[in-house]
Amino acid sequence: MFRAMAWSVDLFHECLLSAPEAAPARDYLAERGISAESITTYRLGFAPDRWDWLVEKSSGKMDRLRTLERVGLLGKTERGYYDRFKGRVLFPIRDSLGRVIGFGGRQMGEGDGPKYLNSPESEVYQKSRALYGIYEA
């Protein structure tokens, strides 16, 4: 589960830094005064506004999809898996050892769903035991 989270934080971070579709996210962060140094230090990321981006990046491998569902990055319906954080700037939540255990996602404008969306509780993430920025501090 920790490997899946590490893999996903790298994907989301790279997407934020270089994907054309992440330009609004980069602009949003710049407008909020978040520096490039902070983006790198905290490994901020972006989940494209697609229901299947992370699913596609998983190459349809069922074991990976199930793991991403277990850690709360994917949801599942009778139609299949979907990206839970689509269209959001992502803030990785780390434990005191530096392992990514969850995400906080911020919607950038008016849209469907909540303004803030956090990872659901999982085997690696318990909200009452996590403190954002503890590892970096």
N, CA, C and O atoms as CSV, one atom per row, in Angstrom:
chain,resi,resn,atom,element,x,y,z
A,1,MET,N,N,0.818,-1.186,0.000
A,1,MET,CA,C,0.000,0.000,0.000
A,1,MET,C,C,0.870,1.262,0.000
A,1,MET,O,O,0.543,2.248,-0.660
A,2,PHE,N,N,1.965,1.222,0.737
A,2,PHE,CA,C,2.861,2.376,0.746
A,2,PHE,C,C,3.517,2.575,-0.627
A,2,PHE,O,O,3.723,3.710,-1.058
A,3,ARG,N,N,3.840,1.491,-1.302
A,3,ARG,CA,C,4.417,1.601,-2.655
A,3,ARG,C,C,3.408,2.219,-3.612
A,3,ARG,O,O,3.775,3.048,-4.445
A,4,ALA,N,N,2.153,1.829,-3.506
A,4,ALA,CA,C,1.111,2.392,-4.369
A,4,ALA,C,C,0.956,3.890,-4.116
A,4,ALA,O,O,0.775,4.665,-5.055
A,5,MET,N,N,1.026,4.290,-2.861
A,5,MET,CA,C,0.922,5.710,-2.540
A,5,MET,C,C,2.143,6.475,-3.061
A,5,MET,O,O,2.001,7.575,-3.596
A,6,ALA,N,N,3.331,5.905,-2.910
A,6,ALA,CA,C,4.547,6.555,-3.417
A,6,ALA,C,C,4.489,6.692,-4.933
A,6,ALA,O,O,4.866,7.728,-5.480
A,7,TRP,N,N,4.020,5.654,-5.610
A,7,TRP,CA,C,3.872,5.674,-7.064
A,7,TRP,C,C,2.907,6.781,-7.478
A,7,TRP,O,O,3.186,7.533,-8.412
A,8,SER,N,N,1.779,6.882,-6.787
A,8,SER,CA,C,0.766,7.861,-7.170
A,8,SER,C,C,1.225,9.294,-6.880
A,8,SER,O,O,0.945,10.195,-7.671
A,9,VAL,N,N,1.921,9.520,-5.765
A,9,VAL,CA,C,2.378,10.884,-5.487
A,9,VAL,C,C,3.361,11.338,-6.551
A,9,VAL,O,O,3.362,12.511,-6.925
A,10,ASP,N,N,4.191,10.443,-7.042
A,10,ASP,CA,C,5.112,10.794,-8.130
A,10,ASP,C,C,4.345,11.153,-9.401
A,10,ASP,O,O,4.685,12.127,-10.073
A,11,LEU,N,N,3.317,10.378,-9.734
A,11,LEU,CA,C,2.508,10.664,-10.925
A,11,LEU,C,C,1.817,12.019,-10.811
A,11,LEU,O,O,1.880,12.832,-11.734
A,12,PHE,N,N,1.162,12.258,-9.689
A,12,PHE,CA,C,0.438,13.513,-9.495
A,12,PHE,C,C,1.388,14.708,-9.502
A,12,PHE,O,O,1.067,15.751,-10.070
A,13,HIS,N,N,2.547,14.562,-8.880
A,13,HIS,CA,C,3.524,15.652,-8.824
A,13,HIS,C,C,4.049,15.967,-10.226
A,13,HIS,O,O,4.110,17.130,-10.622
A,14,GLU,N,N,4.420,14.944,-10.961
A,14,GLU,CA,C,4.909,15.149,-12.325
A,14,GLU,C,C,3.831,15.777,-13.193
A,14,GLU,O,O,4.125,16.636,-14.024
A,15,CYS,N,N,2.605,15.362,-13.012
A,15,CYS,CA,C,1.494,15.940,-13.763
A,15,CYS,C,C,1.391,17.439,-13.478
A,15,CYS,O,O,1.261,18.238,-14.406
A,16,LEU,N,N,1.448,17.821,-12.209
A,16,LEU,CA,C,1.373,19.232,-11.852
A,16,LEU,C,C,2.499,20.031,-12.491
A,16,LEU,O,O,2.279,21.131,-12.997
A,17,LEU,N,N,3.697,19.478,-12.467
A,17,LEU,CA,C,4.856,20.210,-12.968
A,17,LEU,C,C,4.878,20.359,-14.481
A,17,LEU,O,O,5.352,21.374,-14.990
A,18,SER,N,N,4.371,19.362,-15.215
A,18,SER,CA,C,4.619,19.387,-16.650
A,18,SER,C,C,3.427,19.183,-17.579
A,18,SER,O,O,3.540,19.481,-18.768
A,19,ALA,N,N,2.318,18.699,-17.102
A,19,ALA,CA,C,1.200,18.422,-18.010
A,19,ALA,C,C,0.492,19.710,-18.435
A,19,ALA,O,O,0.199,20.562,-17.596
A,20,PRO,N,N,0.219,19.853,-19.722
A,20,PRO,CA,C,-0.512,21.038,-20.180
A,20,PRO,C,C,-1.856,21.211,-19.470
A,20,PRO,O,O,-2.263,22.338,-19.190
A,21,GLU,N,N,-2.544,20.116,-19.179
A,21,GLU,CA,C,-3.850,20.209,-18.532
A,21,GLU,C,C,-3.758,20.663,-17.071
A,21,GLU,O,O,-4.780,20.960,-16.451
A,22,ALA,N,N,-2.545,20.719,-16.519
A,22,ALA,CA,C,-2.355,21.183,-15.147
A,22,ALA,C,C,-2.041,22.672,-15.074
A,22,ALA,O,O,-1.812,23.194,-13.983
A,23,ALA,N,N,-2.023,23.365,-16.205
A,23,ALA,CA,C,-1.730,24.806,-16.201
A,23,ALA,C,C,-2.656,25.579,-15.266
A,23,ALA,O,O,-2.170,26.444,-14.537
A,24,PRO,N,N,-3.967,25.313,-15.246
A,24,PRO,CA,C,-4.821,26.035,-14.293
A,24,PRO,C,C,-4.430,25.771,-12.831
A,24,PRO,O,O,-4.556,26.656,-11.985
A,25,ALA,N,N,-3.963,24.573,-12.542
A,25,ALA,CA,C,-3.532,24.248,-11.178
A,25,ALA,C,C,-2.264,25.018,-10.828
A,25,ALA,O,O,-2.139,25.530,-9.716
A,26,ARG,N,N,-1.332,25.104,-11.758
A,26,ARG,CA,C,-0.113,25.877,-11.516
A,26,ARG,C,C,-0.451,27.347,-11.298
A,26,ARG,O,O,0.109,27.992,-10.411
A,27,ASP,N,N,-1.373,27.880,-12.110
A,27,ASP,CA,C,-1.805,29.267,-11.951
A,27,ASP,C,C,-2.488,29.465,-10.602
A,27,ASP,O,O,-2.249,30.462,-9.921
A,28,TYR,N,N,-3.328,28.522,-10.223
A,28,TYR,CA,C,-4.043,28.598,-8.947
A,28,TYR,C,C,-3.050,28.672,-7.782
A,28,TYR,O,O,-3.195,29.507,-6.890
A,29,LEU,N,N,-2.052,27.800,-7.795
A,29,LEU,CA,C,-1.062,27.787,-6.721
A,29,LEU,C,C,-0.247,29.081,-6.703
A,29,LEU,O,O,0.049,29.616,-5.635
A,30,ALA,N,N,0.115,29.583,-7.887
A,30,ALA,CA,C,0.869,30.843,-7.960
A,30,ALA,C,C,0.034,31.999,-7.412
A,30,ALA,O,O,0.555,32.847,-6.688
A,31,GLU,N,N,-1.258,32.040,-7.750
A,31,GLU,CA,C,-2.146,33.086,-7.225
A,31,GLU,C,C,-2.249,33.032,-5.709
A,31,GLU,O,O,-2.455,34.057,-5.060
A,32,ARG,N,N,-2.106,31.836,-5.145
A,32,ARG,CA,C,-2.181,31.667,-3.694
A,32,ARG,C,C,-0.830,31.901,-3.011
A,32,ARG,O,O,-0.722,31.790,-1.790
A,33,GLY,N,N,0.192,32.223,-3.797
A,33,GLY,CA,C,1.508,32.528,-3.246
A,33,GLY,C,C,2.304,31.297,-2.846
A,33,GLY,O,O,3.225,31.395,-2.035
A,34,ILE,N,N,1.967,30.150,-3.397
A,34,ILE,CA,C,2.702,28.925,-3.079
A,34,ILE,C,C,3.895,28.825,-4.025
A,34,ILE,O,O,3.730,28.748,-5.242
A,35,SER,N,N,5.073,28.828,-3.464
A,35,SER,CA,C,6.307,28.866,-4.254
A,35,SER,C,C,6.628,27.519,-4.890
A,35,SER,O,O,6.132,26.473,-4.472
A,36,ALA,N,N,7.473,27.580,-5.911
A,36,ALA,CA,C,7.954,26.356,-6.548
A,36,ALA,C,C,8.692,25.491,-5.533
A,36,ALA,O,O,8.618,24.264,-5.583
A,37,GLU,N,N,9.401,26.135,-4.618
A,37,GLU,CA,C,10.118,25.394,-3.576
A,37,GLU,C,C,9.135,24.618,-2.688
A,37,GLU,O,O,9.387,23.459,-2.359
A,38,SER,N,N,8.039,25.235,-2.306
A,38,SER,CA,C,7.034,24.548,-1.484
A,38,SER,C,C,6.362,23.419,-2.261
A,38,SER,O,O,6.080,22.356,-1.708
A,39,ILE,N,N,6.110,23.660,-3.539
A,39,ILE,CA,C,5.507,22.616,-4.376
A,39,ILE,C,C,6.412,21.394,-4.403
A,39,ILE,O,O,5.934,20.262,-4.330
A,40,THR,N,N,7.712,21.621,-4.506
A,40,THR,CA,C,8.668,20.511,-4.526
A,40,THR,C,C,8.825,19.879,-3.150
A,40,THR,O,O,8.801,18.655,-3.022
A,41,THR,N,N,8.984,20.702,-2.125
A,41,THR,CA,C,9.176,20.185,-0.761
A,41,THR,C,C,8.015,19.318,-0.319
A,41,THR,O,O,8.211,18.240,0.242
A,42,TYR,N,N,6.803,19.792,-0.572
A,42,TYR,CA,C,5.605,19.077,-0.120
A,42,TYR,C,C,5.061,18.117,-1.172
A,42,TYR,O,O,4.068,17.431,-0.932
A,43,ARG,N,N,5.709,18.063,-2.342
A,43,ARG,CA,C,5.344,17.142,-3.429
A,43,ARG,C,C,3.877,17.314,-3.830
A,43,ARG,O,O,3.154,16.337,-4.026
A,44,LEU,N,N,3.453,18.580,-3.947
A,44,LEU,CA,C,2.082,18.838,-4.357
A,44,LEU,C,C,1.862,18.256,-5.742
A,44,LEU,O,O,2.800,18.112,-6.527
A,45,GLY,N,N,0.623,17.926,-6.029
A,45,GLY,CA,C,0.319,17.301,-7.300
A,45,GLY,C,C,-1.000,17.785,-7.870
A,45,GLY,O,O,-1.670,18.651,-7.308
A,46,PHE,N,N,-1.345,17.205,-8.988
A,46,PHE,CA,C,-2.606,17.522,-9.650
A,46,PHE,C,C,-3.182,16.249,-10.248
A,46,PHE,O,O,-2.477,15.460,-10.878
A,47,ALA,N,N,-4.482,16.069,-10.036
A,47,ALA,CA,C,-5.212,14.957,-10.650
A,47,ALA,C,C,-6.057,15.542,-11.778
A,47,ALA,O,O,-6.969,16.327,-11.519
A,48,PRO,N,N,-5.768,15.174,-13.016
A,48,PRO,CA,C,-6.540,15.720,-14.137
A,48,PRO,C,C,-8.038,15.495,-13.963
A,48,PRO,O,O,-8.475,14.568,-13.280
A,49,ASP,N,N,-8.804,16.366,-14.598
A,49,ASP,CA,C,-10.257,16.344,-14.487
A,49,ASP,C,C,-10.845,15.259,-15.399
A,49,ASP,O,O,-11.607,15.534,-16.327
A,50,ARG,N,N,-10.465,14.040,-15.100
A,50,ARG,CA,C,-10.938,12.861,-15.847
A,50,ARG,C,C,-11.255,11.775,-14.841
A,50,ARG,O,O,-10.585,11.646,-13.816
A,51,TRP,N,N,-12.262,11.008,-15.135
A,51,TRP,CA,C,-12.662,9.911,-14.246
A,51,TRP,C,C,-11.715,8.719,-14.322
A,51,TRP,O,O,-11.746,7.842,-13.459
A,52,ASP,N,N,-10.870,8.688,-15.360
A,52,ASP,CA,C,-10.091,7.472,-15.606
A,52,ASP,C,C,-8.589,7.685,-15.719
A,52,ASP,O,O,-7.884,6.773,-16.152
A,53,TRP,N,N,-8.068,8.856,-15.347
A,53,TRP,CA,C,-6.642,9.123,-15.534
A,53,TRP,C,C,-5.775,8.158,-14.743
A,53,TRP,O,O,-4.882,7.522,-15.304
A,54,LEU,N,N,-6.028,8.042,-13.452
A,54,LEU,CA,C,-5.234,7.142,-12.620
A,54,LEU,C,C,-5.505,5.681,-12.987
A,54,LEU,O,O,-4.605,4.843,-12.926
A,55,VAL,N,N,-6.724,5.390,-13.361
A,55,VAL,CA,C,-7.068,4.035,-13.825
A,55,VAL,C,C,-6.213,3.690,-15.039
A,55,VAL,O,O,-5.649,2.598,-15.110
A,56,GLU,N,N,-6.115,4.609,-15.992
A,56,GLU,CA,C,-5.291,4.370,-17.182
A,56,GLU,C,C,-3.821,4.204,-16.821
A,56,GLU,O,O,-3.141,3.329,-17.358
A,57,LYS,N,N,-3.331,5.038,-15.917
A,57,LYS,CA,C,-1.927,4.949,-15.511
A,57,LYS,C,C,-1.623,3.609,-14.845
A,57,LYS,O,O,-0.474,3.171,-14.814
A,58,SER,N,N,-2.644,2.973,-14.322
A,58,SER,CA,C,-2.485,1.656,-13.683
A,58,SER,C,C,-2.407,0.534,-14.697
A,58,SER,O,O,-2.211,-0.626,-14.334
A,59,SER,N,N,-2.560,0.872,-15.968
A,59,SER,CA,C,-2.509,-0.104,-17.062
A,59,SER,C,C,-3.542,-1.212,-16.904
A,59,SER,O,O,-3.352,-2.314,-17.420
A,60,GLY,N,N,-4.616,-0.936,-16.209
A,60,GLY,CA,C,-5.681,-1.926,-16.052
A,60,GLY,C,C,-5.299,-3.139,-15.225
A,60,GLY,O,O,-6.018,-4.138,-15.231
A,61,LYS,N,N,-4.180,-3.074,-14.514
A,61,LYS,CA,C,-3.746,-4.216,-13.702
A,61,LYS,C,C,-4.638,-4.319,-12.467
A,61,LYS,O,O,-4.654,-3.418,-11.628
A,62,MET,N,N,-5.364,-5.402,-12.363
A,62,MET,CA,C,-6.365,-5.555,-11.307
A,62,MET,C,C,-5.771,-5.463,-9.914
A,62,MET,O,O,-6.386,-4.874,-9.025
A,63,ASP,N,N,-4.592,-6.030,-9.699
A,63,ASP,CA,C,-4.005,-5.953,-8.359
A,63,ASP,C,C,-3.691,-4.506,-7.988
A,63,ASP,O,O,-3.903,-4.102,-6.845
A,64,ARG,N,N,-3.193,-3.727,-8.934
A,64,ARG,CA,C,-2.897,-2.316,-8.678
A,64,ARG,C,C,-4.195,-1.530,-8.459
A,64,ARG,O,O,-4.268,-0.689,-7.563
A,65,LEU,N,N,-5.211,-1.801,-9.271
A,65,LEU,CA,C,-6.494,-1.112,-9.114
A,65,LEU,C,C,-7.105,-1.394,-7.742
A,65,LEU,O,O,-7.610,-0.485,-7.082
A,66,ARG,N,N,-7.055,-2.633,-7.325
A,66,ARG,CA,C,-7.603,-2.995,-6.007
A,66,ARG,C,C,-6.828,-2.292,-4.885
A,66,ARG,O,O,-7.422,-1.831,-3.910
A,67,THR,N,N,-5.513,-2.216,-5.028
A,67,THR,CA,C,-4.700,-1.543,-4.008
A,67,THR,C,C,-5.019,-0.047,-3.972
A,67,THR,O,O,-5.143,0.534,-2.894
A,68,LEU,N,N,-5.150,0.572,-5.139
A,68,LEU,CA,C,-5.480,1.990,-5.182
A,68,LEU,C,C,-6.873,2.251,-4.610
A,68,LEU,O,O,-7.122,3.313,-4.039
A,69,GLU,N,N,-7.761,1.307,-4.759
A,69,GLU,CA,C,-9.072,1.429,-4.117
A,69,GLU,C,C,-8.926,1.304,-2.595
A,69,GLU,O,O,-9.552,2.060,-1.853
A,70,ARG,N,N,-8.116,0.370,-2.131
A,70,ARG,CA,C,-7.920,0.171,-0.687
A,70,ARG,C,C,-7.352,1.403,-0.003
A,70,ARG,O,O,-7.687,1.680,1.148
A,71,VAL,N,N,-6.489,2.154,-0.702
A,71,VAL,CA,C,-5.906,3.347,-0.087
A,71,VAL,C,C,-6.745,4.600,-0.358
A,71,VAL,O,O,-6.383,5.690,0.085
A,72,GLY,N,N,-7.847,4.458,-1.070
A,72,GLY,CA,C,-8.785,5.550,-1.256
A,72,GLY,C,C,-8.557,6.451,-2.449
A,72,GLY,O,O,-9.197,7.497,-2.553
A,73,LEU,N,N,-7.669,6.081,-3.350
A,73,LEU,CA,C,-7.443,6.898,-4.538
A,73,LEU,C,C,-8.447,6.615,-5.640
A,73,LEU,O,O,-8.724,7.480,-6.472
A,74,LEU,N,N,-8.984,5.421,-5.647
A,74,LEU,CA,C,-10.015,5.039,-6.603
A,74,LEU,C,C,-11.283,4.667,-5.863
A,74,LEU,O,O,-11.249,4.158,-4.742
A,75,GLY,N,N,-12.387,4.929,-6.507
A,75,GLY,CA,C,-13.669,4.425,-6.038
A,75,GLY,C,C,-14.112,3.338,-6.993
A,75,GLY,O,O,-13.492,3.132,-8.036
A,76,LYS,N,N,-15.182,2.641,-6.644
A,76,LYS,CA,C,-15.648,1.566,-7.514
A,76,LYS,C,C,-17.174,1.538,-7.503
A,76,LYS,O,O,-17.815,1.637,-6.457
A,77,THR,N,N,-17.724,1.401,-8.695
A,77,THR,CA,C,-19.157,1.208,-8.862
A,77,THR,C,C,-19.356,-0.069,-9.660
A,77,THR,O,O,-18.396,-0.768,-9.984
A,78,GLU,N,N,-20.603,-0.365,-9.973
A,78,GLU,CA,C,-20.873,-1.551,-10.793
A,78,GLU,C,C,-20.295,-1.400,-12.199
A,78,GLU,O,O,-20.128,-2.393,-12.906
A,79,ARG,N,N,-19.985,-0.158,-12.615
A,79,ARG,CA,C,-19.411,0.089,-13.943
A,79,ARG,C,C,-17.887,0.004,-13.941
A,79,ARG,O,O,-17.274,-0.017,-15.009
A,80,GLY,N,N,-17.269,-0.045,-12.769
A,80,GLY,CA,C,-15.821,-0.155,-12.698
A,80,GLY,C,C,-15.206,0.880,-11.785
A,80,GLY,O,O,-15.894,1.509,-10.980
A,81,TYR,N,N,-13.900,1.052,-11.917
A,81,TYR,CA,C,-13.142,1.966,-11.067
A,81,TYR,C,C,-13.187,3.396,-11.622
A,81,TYR,O,O,-13.333,3.604,-12.827
A,82,TYR,N,N,-13.059,4.368,-10.726
A,82,TYR,CA,C,-13.005,5.769,-11.125
A,82,TYR,C,C,-12.052,6.518,-10.191
A,82,TYR,O,O,-11.829,6.114,-9.050
A,83,ASP,N,N,-11.498,7.620,-10.705
A,83,ASP,CA,C,-10.572,8.458,-9.945
A,83,ASP,C,C,-11.345,9.302,-8.933
A,83,ASP,O,O,-12.236,10.063,-9.310
A,84,ARG,N,N,-11.013,9.172,-7.680
A,84,ARG,CA,C,-11.714,9.883,-6.613
A,84,ARG,C,C,-11.366,11.381,-6.583
A,84,ARG,O,O,-12.225,12.198,-6.250
A,85,PHE,N,N,-10.128,11.753,-6.924
A,85,PHE,CA,C,-9.663,13.131,-6.757
A,85,PHE,C,C,-9.631,13.933,-8.048
A,85,PHE,O,O,-8.904,14.924,-8.120
A,86,LYS,N,N,-10.367,13.559,-9.045
A,86,LYS,CA,C,-10.274,14.210,-10.358
A,86,LYS,C,C,-10.449,15.721,-10.274
A,86,LYS,O,O,-11.318,16.228,-9.565
A,87,GLY,N,N,-9.598,16.426,-11.018
A,87,GLY,CA,C,-9.694,17.876,-11.119
A,87,GLY,C,C,-9.274,18.643,-9.882
A,87,GLY,O,O,-9.753,19.754,-9.653
A,88,ARG,N,N,-8.388,18.076,-9.083
A,88,ARG,CA,C,-8.004,18.721,-7.825
A,88,ARG,C,C,-6.491,18.858,-7.689
A,88,ARG,O,O,-5.718,18.037,-8.182
A,89,VAL,N,N,-6.101,19.933,-6.995
A,89,VAL,CA,C,-4.720,20.069,-6.540
A,89,VAL,C,C,-4.601,19.147,-5.334
A,89,VAL,O,O,-5.472,19.133,-4.465
A,90,LEU,N,N,-3.524,18.381,-5.286
A,90,LEU,CA,C,-3.372,17.372,-4.235
A,90,LEU,C,C,-2.213,17.695,-3.297
A,90,LEU,O,O,-1.122,18.086,-3.712
A,91,PHE,N,N,-2.507,17.513,-2.014
A,91,PHE,CA,C,-1.541,17.725,-0.948
A,91,PHE,C,C,-1.298,16.387,-0.263
A,91,PHE,O,O,-2.153,15.914,0.485
A,92,PRO,N,N,-0.138,15.767,-0.510
A,92,PRO,CA,C,0.134,14.474,0.124
A,92,PRO,C,C,0.224,14.605,1.643
A,92,PRO,O,O,0.796,15.563,2.164
A,93,ILE,N,N,-0.336,13.651,2.328
A,93,ILE,CA,C,-0.254,13.572,3.785
A,93,ILE,C,C,0.725,12.457,4.104
A,93,ILE,O,O,0.547,11.322,3.664
A,94,ARG,N,N,1.754,12.780,4.867
A,94,ARG,CA,C,2.804,11.814,5.199
A,94,ARG,C,C,2.743,11.458,6.676
A,94,ARG,O,O,2.266,12.232,7.506
A,95,ASP,N,N,3.235,10.270,6.977
A,95,ASP,CA,C,3.393,9.911,8.387
A,95,ASP,C,C,4.746,10.434,8.869
A,95,ASP,O,O,5.474,11.060,8.099
A,96,SER,N,N,5.084,10.187,10.117
A,96,SER,CA,C,6.332,10.723,10.674
A,96,SER,C,C,7.581,10.112,10.039
A,96,SER,O,O,8.680,10.639,10.209
A,97,LEU,N,N,7.424,9.007,9.309
A,97,LEU,CA,C,8.551,8.389,8.604
A,97,LEU,C,C,8.683,8.888,7.163
A,97,LEU,O,O,9.603,8.495,6.445
A,98,GLY,N,N,7.754,9.758,6.744
A,98,GLY,CA,C,7.805,10.312,5.397
A,98,GLY,C,C,7.012,9.539,4.364
A,98,GLY,O,O,7.020,9.897,3.186
A,99,ARG,N,N,6.332,8.496,4.779
A,99,ARG,CA,C,5.533,7.706,3.835
A,99,ARG,C,C,4.213,8.408,3.567
A,99,ARG,O,O,3.558,8.885,4.494
A,100,VAL,N,N,3.822,8.472,2.295
A,100,VAL,CA,C,2.530,9.059,1.954
A,100,VAL,C,C,1.443,8.086,2.398
A,100,VAL,O,O,1.453,6.906,2.047
A,101,ILE,N,N,0.496,8.624,3.190
A,101,ILE,CA,C,-0.578,7.786,3.727
A,101,ILE,C,C,-1.961,8.246,3.259
A,101,ILE,O,O,-2.948,7.532,3.440
A,102,GLY,N,N,-2.031,9.427,2.663
A,102,GLY,CA,C,-3.308,9.946,2.195
A,102,GLY,C,C,-3.104,11.228,1.430
A,102,GLY,O,O,-1.977,11.687,1.244
A,103,PHE,N,N,-4.212,11.804,0.987
A,103,PHE,CA,C,-4.175,13.058,0.239
A,103,PHE,C,C,-5.306,13.962,0.695
A,103,PHE,O,O,-6.371,13.507,1.111
A,104,GLY,N,N,-5.040,15.249,0.603
A,104,GLY,CA,C,-6.080,16.260,0.682
A,104,GLY,C,C,-6.181,16.852,-0.707
A,104,GLY,O,O,-5.164,17.215,-1.299
A,105,GLY,N,N,-7.384,16.957,-1.236
A,105,GLY,CA,C,-7.578,17.499,-2.574
A,105,GLY,C,C,-8.395,18.769,-2.523
A,105,GLY,O,O,-9.424,18.825,-1.850
A,106,ARG,N,N,-7.941,19.798,-3.236
A,106,ARG,CA,C,-8.625,21.103,-3.263
A,106,ARG,C,C,-9.141,21.376,-4.658
A,106,ARG,O,O,-8.381,21.392,-5.626
A,107,GLN,N,N,-10.442,21.590,-4.748
A,107,GLN,CA,C,-11.049,21.995,-6.003
A,107,GLN,C,C,-10.609,23.425,-6.301
A,107,GLN,O,O,-10.495,24.236,-5.381
A,108,MET,N,N,-10.363,23.745,-7.552
A,108,MET,CA,C,-9.821,25.056,-7.885
A,108,MET,C,C,-10.866,26.111,-8.195
A,108,MET,O,O,-10.533,27.295,-8.256
A,109,GLY,N,N,-12.069,25.739,-8.387
A,109,GLY,CA,C,-13.109,26.714,-8.704
A,109,GLY,C,C,-14.454,26.155,-8.289
A,109,GLY,O,O,-14.546,25.214,-7.500
A,110,GLU,N,N,-15.473,26.747,-8.831
A,110,GLU,CA,C,-16.816,26.234,-8.569
A,110,GLU,C,C,-17.019,24.999,-9.434
A,110,GLU,O,O,-16.758,25.017,-10.636
A,111,GLY,N,N,-17.474,23.958,-8.821
A,111,GLY,CA,C,-17.704,22.731,-9.566
A,111,GLY,C,C,-18.525,21.767,-8.752
A,111,GLY,O,O,-19.027,22.099,-7.679
A,112,ASP,N,N,-18.652,20.587,-9.272
A,112,ASP,CA,C,-19.395,19.554,-8.563
A,112,ASP,C,C,-18.552,19.030,-7.410
A,112,ASP,O,O,-17.326,18.960,-7.499
A,113,GLY,N,N,-19.214,18.670,-6.350
A,113,GLY,CA,C,-18.525,18.053,-5.230
A,113,GLY,C,C,-18.014,19.067,-4.231
A,113,GLY,O,O,-18.138,20.276,-4.426
A,114,PRO,N,N,-17.439,18.556,-3.161
A,114,PRO,CA,C,-16.956,19.430,-2.093
A,114,PRO,C,C,-15.705,20.200,-2.504
A,114,PRO,O,O,-14.942,19.759,-3.363
A,115,LYS,N,N,-15.508,21.361,-1.873
A,115,LYS,CA,C,-14.322,22.166,-2.139
A,115,LYS,C,C,-13.063,21.395,-1.731
A,115,LYS,O,O,-12.063,21.394,-2.448
A,116,TYR,N,N,-13.132,20.735,-0.558
A,116,TYR,CA,C,-12.009,19.928,-0.058
A,116,TYR,C,C,-12.450,18.479,0.004
A,116,TYR,O,O,-13.564,18.171,0.426
A,117,LEU,N,N,-11.573,17.602,-0.418
A,117,LEU,CA,C,-11.848,16.169,-0.360
A,117,LEU,C,C,-10.605,15.483,0.192
A,117,LEU,O,O,-9.514,15.628,-0.358
A,118,ASN,N,N,-10.769,14.748,1.264
A,118,ASN,CA,C,-9.647,14.031,1.866
A,118,ASN,C,C,-9.761,12.544,1.597
A,118,ASN,O,O,-10.842,12.025,1.318
A,119,SER,N,N,-8.632,11.873,1.686
A,119,SER,CA,C,-8.639,10.412,1.567
A,119,SER,C,C,-9.553,9.830,2.635
A,119,SER,O,O,-9.617,10.335,3.756
A,120,PRO,N,N,-10.253,8.771,2.279
A,120,PRO,CA,C,-11.028,8.082,3.310
A,120,PRO,C,C,-10.082,7.313,4.232
A,120,PRO,O,O,-8.932,7.050,3.880
A,121,GLU,N,N,-10.568,6.968,5.381
A,121,GLU,CA,C,-9.769,6.150,6.304
A,121,GLU,C,C,-9.417,4.830,5.620
A,121,GLU,O,O,-10.211,4.271,4.864
A,122,SER,N,N,-8.222,4.354,5.901
A,122,SER,CA,C,-7.755,3.099,5.304
A,122,SER,C,C,-6.814,2.416,6.293
A,122,SER,O,O,-6.626,2.877,7.419
A,123,GLU,N,N,-6.243,1.333,5.855
A,123,GLU,CA,C,-5.285,0.623,6.700
A,123,GLU,C,C,-4.050,1.466,7.007
A,123,GLU,O,O,-3.411,1.276,8.042
A,124,VAL,N,N,-3.710,2.400,6.108
A,124,VAL,CA,C,-2.519,3.227,6.326
A,124,VAL,C,C,-2.848,4.643,6.773
A,124,VAL,O,O,-1.965,5.342,7.270
A,125,TYR,N,N,-4.089,5.086,6.613
A,125,TYR,CA,C,-4.457,6.458,6.960
A,125,TYR,C,C,-5.628,6.472,7.936
A,125,TYR,O,O,-6.735,6.032,7.626
A,126,GLN,N,N,-5.344,6.989,9.114
A,126,GLN,CA,C,-6.383,7.242,10.107
A,126,GLN,C,C,-6.285,8.733,10.433
A,126,GLN,O,O,-5.295,9.198,10.997
A,127,LYS,N,N,-7.325,9.462,10.069
A,127,LYS,CA,C,-7.299,10.919,10.183
A,127,LYS,C,C,-6.932,11.393,11.586
A,127,LYS,O,O,-6.192,12.366,11.730
A,128,SER,N,N,-7.430,10.732,12.611
A,128,SER,CA,C,-7.165,11.176,13.980
A,128,SER,C,C,-5.713,10.952,14.402
A,128,SER,O,O,-5.284,11.460,15.437
A,129,ARG,N,N,-4.958,10.195,13.609
A,129,ARG,CA,C,-3.561,9.926,13.943
A,129,ARG,C,C,-2.586,10.625,12.998
A,129,ARG,O,O,-1.373,10.441,13.101
A,130,ALA,N,N,-3.123,11.432,12.072
A,130,ALA,CA,C,-2.274,12.090,11.085
A,130,ALA,C,C,-2.244,13.599,11.322
A,130,ALA,O,O,-3.248,14.204,11.698
A,131,LEU,N,N,-1.088,14.183,11.096
A,131,LEU,CA,C,-0.921,15.624,11.223
A,131,LEU,C,C,-0.178,16.098,9.978
A,131,LEU,O,O,0.979,15.742,9.758
A,132,TYR,N,N,-0.865,16.913,9.163
A,132,TYR,CA,C,-0.256,17.377,7.919
A,132,TYR,C,C,1.027,18.142,8.226
A,132,TYR,O,O,1.046,19.015,9.094
A,133,GLY,N,N,2.093,17.808,7.513
A,133,GLY,CA,C,3.374,18.496,7.643
A,133,GLY,C,C,4.287,17.979,8.741
A,133,GLY,O,O,5.369,18.528,8.951
A,134,ILE,N,N,3.869,16.928,9.451
A,134,ILE,CA,C,4.693,16.431,10.562
A,134,ILE,C,C,6.061,15.956,10.081
A,134,ILE,O,O,7.073,16.213,10.734
A,135,TYR,N,N,6.094,15.279,8.964
A,135,TYR,CA,C,7.379,14.783,8.455
A,135,TYR,C,C,8.289,15.943,8.060
A,135,TYR,O,O,9.473,15.950,8.398
A,136,GLU,N,N,7.743,16.914,7.350
A,136,GLU,CA,C,8.548,18.038,6.908
A,136,GLU,C,C,9.022,18.887,8.098
A,136,GLU,O,O,10.112,19.458,8.068
A,137,ALA,N,N,8.201,18.958,9.127
A,137,ALA,CA,C,8.593,19.722,10.324
A,137,ALA,C,C,9.758,19.022,11.028
A,137,ALA,O,O,10.237,19.503,12.056
